[in-house]
Amino acid sequence: MTVALKAGTDLAMVQALVGHATPATMARNDCRPEAMKAAAAQLAHVPFG
């Protein structure tokens, strides 16, 4: 799972592939470094202020 996330696979796709029922379960098992998660968050576009 972590390998797929580090490779850039969509979180929802990995969740479906491993059979986690909820995003919360997926988040608990996400072993990527915090810096990698922070970099991904910077890519998100929030269309409201």
PDB file with SEQRES, HELIX, SHEET and CRYST1 records, atoms N, CA, C and O in Angstrom:
SEQRES   1 A   49  MET THR VAL ALA LEU LYS ALA GLY THR ASP LEU ALA MET          
SEQRES   2 A   49  VAL GLN ALA LEU VAL GLY HIS ALA THR PRO ALA THR MET          
SEQRES   3 A   49  ALA ARG ASN ASP CYS ARG PRO GLU ALA MET LYS ALA ALA          
SEQRES   4 A   49  ALA ALA GLN LEU ALA HIS VAL PRO PHE GLY                      
HELIX    1 AA1 THR A    2  LYS A    6  1                                   5    
HELIX    2 AA2 LEU A   11  VAL A   18  1                                   8    
HELIX    3 AA3 PRO A   23  ARG A   28  1                                   6    
HELIX    4 AA4 GLU A   34  GLN A   42  1                                   9    
CRYST1    1.000    1.000    1.000  90.00  90.00  90.00 P 1           1          
ATOM      1  N   MET A   1       0.816  -1.181   0.000  1.00  0.00           N  
ATOM      2  CA  MET A   1       0.000   0.000   0.000  1.00  0.00           C  
ATOM      3  C   MET A   1       0.865   1.252   0.000  1.00  0.00           C  
ATOM      4  O   MET A   1       0.653   2.137  -0.828  1.00  0.00           O  
ATOM      5  N   THR A   2       1.816   1.348   0.890  1.00  0.00           N  
ATOM      6  CA  THR A   2       2.662   2.534   0.961  1.00  0.00           C  
ATOM      7  C   THR A   2       3.448   2.718  -0.324  1.00  0.00           C  
ATOM      8  O   THR A   2       3.642   3.847  -0.773  1.00  0.00           O  
ATOM      9  N   VAL A   3       3.901   1.632  -0.917  1.00  0.00           N  
ATOM     10  CA  VAL A   3       4.647   1.718  -2.179  1.00  0.00           C  
ATOM     11  C   VAL A   3       3.767   2.348  -3.251  1.00  0.00           C  
ATOM     12  O   VAL A   3       4.222   3.216  -3.996  1.00  0.00           O  
ATOM     13  N   ALA A   4       2.520   1.920  -3.333  1.00  0.00           N  
ATOM     14  CA  ALA A   4       1.600   2.472  -4.327  1.00  0.00           C  
ATOM     15  C   ALA A   4       1.350   3.954  -4.070  1.00  0.00           C  
ATOM     16  O   ALA A   4       1.300   4.743  -5.014  1.00  0.00           O  
ATOM     17  N   LEU A   5       1.195   4.342  -2.808  1.00  0.00           N  
ATOM     18  CA  LEU A   5       0.972   5.749  -2.482  1.00  0.00           C  
ATOM     19  C   LEU A   5       2.196   6.591  -2.814  1.00  0.00           C  
ATOM     20  O   LEU A   5       2.070   7.688  -3.358  1.00  0.00           O  
ATOM     21  N   LYS A   6       3.380   6.082  -2.487  1.00  0.00           N  
ATOM     22  CA  LYS A   6       4.605   6.807  -2.800  1.00  0.00           C  
ATOM     23  C   LYS A   6       4.790   6.959  -4.294  1.00  0.00           C  
ATOM     24  O   LYS A   6       5.388   7.934  -4.748  1.00  0.00           O  
ATOM     25  N   ALA A   7       4.281   6.002  -5.071  1.00  0.00           N  
ATOM     26  CA  ALA A   7       4.399   6.058  -6.526  1.00  0.00           C  
ATOM     27  C   ALA A   7       3.392   7.016  -7.144  1.00  0.00           C  
ATOM     28  O   ALA A   7       3.442   7.284  -8.344  1.00  0.00           O  
ATOM     29  N   GLY A   8       2.469   7.538  -6.319  1.00  0.00           N  
ATOM     30  CA  GLY A   8       1.520   8.512  -6.818  1.00  0.00           C  
ATOM     31  C   GLY A   8       0.136   7.963  -7.132  1.00  0.00           C  
ATOM     32  O   GLY A   8      -0.694   8.663  -7.711  1.00  0.00           O  
ATOM     33  N   THR A   9      -0.115   6.720  -6.755  1.00  0.00           N  
ATOM     34  CA  THR A   9      -1.439   6.152  -6.982  1.00  0.00           C  
ATOM     35  C   THR A   9      -2.463   6.887  -6.134  1.00  0.00           C  
ATOM     36  O   THR A   9      -2.200   7.214  -4.977  1.00  0.00           O  
ATOM     37  N   ASP A  10      -3.608   7.141  -6.701  1.00  0.00           N  
ATOM     38  CA  ASP A  10      -4.691   7.840  -6.019  1.00  0.00           C  
ATOM     39  C   ASP A  10      -5.092   7.101  -4.736  1.00  0.00           C  
ATOM     40  O   ASP A  10      -5.213   5.876  -4.724  1.00  0.00           O  
ATOM     41  N   LEU A  11      -5.293   7.866  -3.665  1.00  0.00           N  
ATOM     42  CA  LEU A  11      -5.637   7.289  -2.362  1.00  0.00           C  
ATOM     43  C   LEU A  11      -6.914   6.455  -2.435  1.00  0.00           C  
ATOM     44  O   LEU A  11      -6.978   5.377  -1.844  1.00  0.00           O  
ATOM     45  N   ALA A  12      -7.921   6.932  -3.145  1.00  0.00           N  
ATOM     46  CA  ALA A  12      -9.178   6.187  -3.262  1.00  0.00           C  
ATOM     47  C   ALA A  12      -8.970   4.865  -3.998  1.00  0.00           C  
ATOM     48  O   ALA A  12      -9.604   3.864  -3.662  1.00  0.00           O  
ATOM     49  N   MET A  13      -8.096   4.852  -4.988  1.00  0.00           N  
ATOM     50  CA  MET A  13      -7.827   3.623  -5.736  1.00  0.00           C  
ATOM     51  C   MET A  13      -7.134   2.598  -4.838  1.00  0.00           C  
ATOM     52  O   MET A  13      -7.493   1.421  -4.843  1.00  0.00           O  
ATOM     53  N   VAL A  14      -6.149   3.043  -4.075  1.00  0.00           N  
ATOM     54  CA  VAL A  14      -5.452   2.130  -3.164  1.00  0.00           C  
ATOM     55  C   VAL A  14      -6.430   1.613  -2.117  1.00  0.00           C  
ATOM     56  O   VAL A  14      -6.395   0.433  -1.769  1.00  0.00           O  
ATOM     57  N   GLN A  15      -7.295   2.472  -1.615  1.00  0.00           N  
ATOM     58  CA  GLN A  15      -8.298   2.065  -0.624  1.00  0.00           C  
ATOM     59  C   GLN A  15      -9.161   0.952  -1.197  1.00  0.00           C  
ATOM     60  O   GLN A  15      -9.412  -0.045  -0.520  1.00  0.00           O  
ATOM     61  N   ALA A  16      -9.616   1.105  -2.426  1.00  0.00           N  
ATOM     62  CA  ALA A  16     -10.460   0.089  -3.052  1.00  0.00           C  
ATOM     63  C   ALA A  16      -9.689  -1.209  -3.280  1.00  0.00           C  
ATOM     64  O   ALA A  16     -10.223  -2.298  -3.066  1.00  0.00           O  
ATOM     65  N   LEU A  17      -8.442  -1.096  -3.712  1.00  0.00           N  
ATOM     66  CA  LEU A  17      -7.650  -2.289  -4.004  1.00  0.00           C  
ATOM     67  C   LEU A  17      -7.362  -3.133  -2.766  1.00  0.00           C  
ATOM     68  O   LEU A  17      -7.367  -4.362  -2.832  1.00  0.00           O  
ATOM     69  N   VAL A  18      -7.112  -2.469  -1.637  1.00  0.00           N  
ATOM     70  CA  VAL A  18      -6.800  -3.227  -0.426  1.00  0.00           C  
ATOM     71  C   VAL A  18      -8.040  -3.587   0.381  1.00  0.00           C  
ATOM     72  O   VAL A  18      -7.954  -4.343   1.349  1.00  0.00           O  
ATOM     73  N   GLY A  19      -9.188  -3.051  -0.010  1.00  0.00           N  
ATOM     74  CA  GLY A  19     -10.446  -3.433   0.621  1.00  0.00           C  
ATOM     75  C   GLY A  19     -10.804  -2.697   1.893  1.00  0.00           C  
ATOM     76  O   GLY A  19     -11.625  -3.186   2.670  1.00  0.00           O  
ATOM     77  N   HIS A  20     -10.213  -1.536   2.133  1.00  0.00           N  
ATOM     78  CA  HIS A  20     -10.600  -0.759   3.315  1.00  0.00           C  
ATOM     79  C   HIS A  20     -11.966  -0.132   3.071  1.00  0.00           C  
ATOM     80  O   HIS A  20     -12.224   0.418   2.000  1.00  0.00           O  
ATOM     81  N   ALA A  21     -12.829  -0.216   4.059  1.00  0.00           N  
ATOM     82  CA  ALA A  21     -14.195   0.282   3.912  1.00  0.00           C  
ATOM     83  C   ALA A  21     -14.287   1.797   4.039  1.00  0.00           C  
ATOM     84  O   ALA A  21     -15.167   2.419   3.443  1.00  0.00           O  
ATOM     85  N   THR A  22     -13.391   2.388   4.804  1.00  0.00           N  
ATOM     86  CA  THR A  22     -13.492   3.831   5.043  1.00  0.00           C  
ATOM     87  C   THR A  22     -12.145   4.519   4.829  1.00  0.00           C  
ATOM     88  O   THR A  22     -11.095   3.893   4.981  1.00  0.00           O  
ATOM     89  N   PRO A  23     -12.173   5.807   4.478  1.00  0.00           N  
ATOM     90  CA  PRO A  23     -10.922   6.563   4.357  1.00  0.00           C  
ATOM     91  C   PRO A  23     -10.152   6.636   5.677  1.00  0.00           C  
ATOM     92  O   PRO A  23      -8.925   6.734   5.670  1.00  0.00           O  
ATOM     93  N   ALA A  24     -10.856   6.590   6.800  1.00  0.00           N  
ATOM     94  CA  ALA A  24     -10.186   6.655   8.105  1.00  0.00           C  
ATOM     95  C   ALA A  24      -9.264   5.454   8.309  1.00  0.00           C  
ATOM     96  O   ALA A  24      -8.163   5.595   8.840  1.00  0.00           O  
ATOM     97  N   THR A  25      -9.713   4.287   7.891  1.00  0.00           N  
ATOM     98  CA  THR A  25      -8.875   3.086   7.995  1.00  0.00           C  
ATOM     99  C   THR A  25      -7.643   3.248   7.132  1.00  0.00           C  
ATOM    100  O   THR A  25      -6.531   2.916   7.541  1.00  0.00           O  
ATOM    101  N   MET A  26      -7.853   3.757   5.946  1.00  0.00           N  
ATOM    102  CA  MET A  26      -6.744   3.973   5.014  1.00  0.00           C  
ATOM    103  C   MET A  26      -5.735   4.960   5.611  1.00  0.00           C  
ATOM    104  O   MET A  26      -4.527   4.740   5.529  1.00  0.00           O  
ATOM    105  N   ALA A  27      -6.223   6.026   6.200  1.00  0.00           N  
ATOM    106  CA  ALA A  27      -5.344   7.059   6.766  1.00  0.00           C  
ATOM    107  C   ALA A  27      -4.490   6.505   7.906  1.00  0.00           C  
ATOM    108  O   ALA A  27      -3.322   6.871   8.041  1.00  0.00           O  
ATOM    109  N   ARG A  28      -5.061   5.637   8.715  1.00  0.00           N  
ATOM    110  CA  ARG A  28      -4.290   5.055   9.825  1.00  0.00           C  
ATOM    111  C   ARG A  28      -3.142   4.192   9.314  1.00  0.00           C  
ATOM    112  O   ARG A  28      -2.122   4.056   9.990  1.00  0.00           O  
ATOM    113  N   ASN A  29      -3.297   3.612   8.136  1.00  0.00           N  
ATOM    114  CA  ASN A  29      -2.280   2.722   7.594  1.00  0.00           C  
ATOM    115  C   ASN A  29      -1.356   3.394   6.586  1.00  0.00           C  
ATOM    116  O   ASN A  29      -0.517   2.731   5.976  1.00  0.00           O  
ATOM    117  N   ASP A  30      -1.500   4.695   6.408  1.00  0.00           N  
ATOM    118  CA  ASP A  30      -0.662   5.445   5.466  1.00  0.00           C  
ATOM    119  C   ASP A  30       0.690   5.725   6.127  1.00  0.00           C  
ATOM    120  O   ASP A  30       0.779   6.532   7.053  1.00  0.00           O  
ATOM    121  N   CYS A  31       1.739   5.056   5.646  1.00  0.00           N  
ATOM    122  CA  CYS A  31       3.062   5.159   6.266  1.00  0.00           C  
ATOM    123  C   CYS A  31       4.000   6.110   5.531  1.00  0.00           C  
ATOM    124  O   CYS A  31       5.209   6.097   5.764  1.00  0.00           O  
ATOM    125  N   ARG A  32       3.442   6.939   4.639  1.00  0.00           N  
ATOM    126  CA  ARG A  32       4.317   7.895   3.948  1.00  0.00           C  
ATOM    127  C   ARG A  32       4.844   8.919   4.943  1.00  0.00           C  
ATOM    128  O   ARG A  32       4.179   9.229   5.931  1.00  0.00           O  
ATOM    129  N   PRO A  33       6.050   9.450   4.683  1.00  0.00           N  
ATOM    130  CA  PRO A  33       6.595  10.483   5.575  1.00  0.00           C  
ATOM    131  C   PRO A  33       5.699  11.722   5.586  1.00  0.00           C  
ATOM    132  O   PRO A  33       5.044  12.031   4.591  1.00  0.00           O  
ATOM    133  N   GLU A  34       5.676  12.416   6.699  1.00  0.00           N  
ATOM    134  CA  GLU A  34       4.851  13.626   6.828  1.00  0.00           C  
ATOM    135  C   GLU A  34       5.206  14.660   5.757  1.00  0.00           C  
ATOM    136  O   GLU A  34       4.322  15.358   5.259  1.00  0.00           O  
ATOM    137  N   ALA A  35       6.483  14.765   5.401  1.00  0.00           N  
ATOM    138  CA  ALA A  35       6.889  15.727   4.376  1.00  0.00           C  
ATOM    139  C   ALA A  35       6.236  15.407   3.037  1.00  0.00           C  
ATOM    140  O   ALA A  35       5.872  16.316   2.291  1.00  0.00           O  
ATOM    141  N   MET A  36       6.088  14.132   2.731  1.00  0.00           N  
ATOM    142  CA  MET A  36       5.448  13.729   1.481  1.00  0.00           C  
ATOM    143  C   MET A  36       3.960  14.077   1.511  1.00  0.00           C  
ATOM    144  O   MET A  36       3.405  14.522   0.507  1.00  0.00           O  
ATOM    145  N   LYS A  37       3.320  13.877   2.653  1.00  0.00           N  
ATOM    146  CA  LYS A  37       1.904  14.223   2.794  1.00  0.00           C  
ATOM    147  C   LYS A  37       1.713  15.733   2.685  1.00  0.00           C  
ATOM    148  O   LYS A  37       0.756  16.194   2.064  1.00  0.00           O  
ATOM    149  N   ALA A  38       2.618  16.501   3.283  1.00  0.00           N  
ATOM    150  CA  ALA A  38       2.525  17.959   3.225  1.00  0.00           C  
ATOM    151  C   ALA A  38       2.701  18.458   1.797  1.00  0.00           C  
ATOM    152  O   ALA A  38       2.004  19.380   1.371  1.00  0.00           O  
ATOM    153  N   ALA A  39       3.623  17.858   1.058  1.00  0.00           N  
ATOM    154  CA  ALA A  39       3.830  18.250  -0.341  1.00  0.00           C  
ATOM    155  C   ALA A  39       2.586  17.958  -1.172  1.00  0.00           C  
ATOM    156  O   ALA A  39       2.220  18.752  -2.038  1.00  0.00           O  
ATOM    157  N   ALA A  40       1.940  16.834  -0.916  1.00  0.00           N  
ATOM    158  CA  ALA A  40       0.712  16.495  -1.631  1.00  0.00           C  
ATOM    159  C   ALA A  40      -0.401  17.483  -1.296  1.00  0.00           C  
ATOM    160  O   ALA A  40      -1.182  17.859  -2.170  1.00  0.00           O  
ATOM    161  N   ALA A  41      -0.475  17.899  -0.049  1.00  0.00           N  
ATOM    162  CA  ALA A  41      -1.506  18.854   0.354  1.00  0.00           C  
ATOM    163  C   ALA A  41      -1.320  20.198  -0.337  1.00  0.00           C  
ATOM    164  O   ALA A  41      -2.298  20.896  -0.603  1.00  0.00           O  
ATOM    165  N   GLN A  42      -0.087  20.565  -0.626  1.00  0.00           N  
ATOM    166  CA  GLN A  42       0.181  21.830  -1.314  1.00  0.00           C  
ATOM    167  C   GLN A  42      -0.345  21.824  -2.743  1.00  0.00           C  
ATOM    168  O   GLN A  42      -0.567  22.888  -3.321  1.00  0.00           O  
ATOM    169  N   LEU A  43      -0.548  20.643  -3.320  1.00  0.00           N  
ATOM    170  CA  LEU A  43      -1.052  20.535  -4.679  1.00  0.00           C  
ATOM    171  C   LEU A  43      -2.560  20.718  -4.775  1.00  0.00           C  
ATOM    172  O   LEU A  43      -3.098  20.928  -5.862  1.00  0.00           O  
ATOM    173  N   ALA A  44      -3.241  20.641  -3.637  1.00  0.00           N  
ATOM    174  CA  ALA A  44      -4.705  20.761  -3.630  1.00  0.00           C  
ATOM    175  C   ALA A  44      -5.100  22.200  -3.895  1.00  0.00           C  
ATOM    176  O   ALA A  44      -4.507  23.135  -3.356  1.00  0.00           O  
ATOM    177  N   HIS A  45      -6.109  22.363  -4.731  1.00  0.00           N  
ATOM    178  CA  HIS A  45      -6.640  23.693  -5.027  1.00  0.00           C  
ATOM    179  C   HIS A  45      -7.960  23.855  -4.299  1.00  0.00           C  
ATOM    180  O   HIS A  45      -8.888  23.070  -4.491  1.00  0.00           O  
ATOM    181  N   VAL A  46      -8.038  24.877  -3.464  1.00  0.00           N  
ATOM    182  CA  VAL A  46      -9.261  25.170  -2.738  1.00  0.00           C  
ATOM    183  C   VAL A  46      -9.908  26.385  -3.414  1.00  0.00           C  
ATOM    184  O   VAL A  46      -9.366  27.487  -3.337  1.00  0.00           O  
ATOM    185  N   PRO A  47     -11.055  26.203  -4.071  1.00  0.00           N  
ATOM    186  CA  PRO A  47     -11.636  27.267  -4.881  1.00  0.00           C  
ATOM    187  C   PRO A  47     -12.367  28.356  -4.098  1.00  0.00           C  
ATOM    188  O   PRO A  47     -13.023  29.207  -4.700  1.00  0.00           O  
ATOM    189  N   PHE A  48     -12.267  28.345  -2.802  1.00  0.00           N  
ATOM    190  CA  PHE A  48     -12.922  29.376  -2.001  1.00  0.00           C  
ATOM    191  C   PHE A  48     -11.946  29.897  -0.954  1.00  0.00           C  
ATOM    192  O   PHE A  48     -10.994  29.207  -0.590  1.00  0.00           O  
ATOM    193  N   GLY A  49     -12.181  31.101  -0.477  1.00  0.00           N  
ATOM    194  CA  GLY A  49     -11.256  31.741   0.443  1.00  0.00           C  
ATOM    195  C   GLY A  49     -11.664  31.619   1.813  1.00  0.00           C  
ATOM    196  O   GLY A  49     -10.979  32.113   2.708  1.00  0.00           O  
TER     197      GLY A  49                                                      
END                                                                             
